[in-house]
């Protein structure tokens, strides 16, 4: 699992790649939260290069979304691969976290 990010105003786009499962879910949470700055109001997680996410990875996203919501900030995901999108739909996470087809759509969202 690797991360890169880019910031535009109060929006942070985090690009995740690789796999997220039980063996690295806590590292995923630490890495994700480590990219947040106090001025970030919208966090967009670009999953176009994420190959796999397990239930442990979904729990991390839920925790991050809940923590951000408490701070009146938002987390959305975009550009999911078919496999990751299937996991989101089957688990119902697409009803919990805003999902967009692209980074640009998420920025407008």
N, C-alpha and C positions, 0 to 999 in steps of 0.2 A: 504494500500500500504506500502510495506517495501522494503528496499534496503540493500544490502551488496555489497562489492566490493573487488577485488583483483588486485594487480598490478604486472606486469612482464615487467621489462625494461620500455619502453616508451608506453606500452599498458595497458590500464585500462579496466577491465571487470566489469561491473555493473550488478548485478543480481536484477531484479525487480520482486516483487510478489504482488498478490492481484488484485485490480481494480484501473483503472485511469479513472475518469470522471470529469464532471464540478465541483463537490464539492471538489476535491483535486488536480486539474491540476496545480494550482500555487504552491502547496506544492511539487508536482512531479518535476516541473522545478527547484525549489530551492534545493531540495534534490539531483537532478541529477547534477546540476552545482556545488553544494557544494562538490562533490566528485572529481572534476577535479583538478589536480595539473598542474603547468606550464610545467612540463616535459612530460606530457601525450601527445602523438602525435596521438594515435589511441584509440578511445573509442568504446568498444563493449558492446552493451546493450543486455544482455541475458534475453529473455522474456519467458523462459520455464515455469515459475510459475506465469505469468501474466494471469489472468482469463478474463479480459475485458479491452478494451481501447475505449474511446469515441472520437468524433471529437476534443474535447478540449485536450485530451491527445495527439492526432496526431499533433495538433498545437504546443504543447510543444516540441515534437520531431523535428518538422520542425524548430522551433526557435533555439533549441540547435544545430542542424545540420548546420544551417546558421551561427551561431556565431562561431562554430568550424571551418567552412570552411574559414571564414574571417581570422582566425589565422593559416591557412594552416594545420589544423588538420582534422581528419576524424571521423565520427560517423557511425557505422553499427549496425544492429540488427541481432539476431540469435535465433534459437530454439523456434520459436513462436508456441503457441498452435494453433489448427485449427481455433478456433473462432477469435483470434487476427490476424492470417494470412489472414483470409477472409476479415477482416476490412482493412488490408493493401492493399490487391489486389483490392477490390471494390473501394477504395478511390484513387488508383493509387500511393500510397506511396511506393510501392515496386519498382517504377520507379524513385523515388526521393532519397530514402535512400537504401544503399546496404543491402541486406538481405541474410543471410547464414543459412544453415540447422543446424549448430552446432557451439559452441565456437571455436573448433579446426579449422573448415573451415574458420571462420571469422578471426582467427589469421593468417592463411596462405593467406587469400584473398587479 
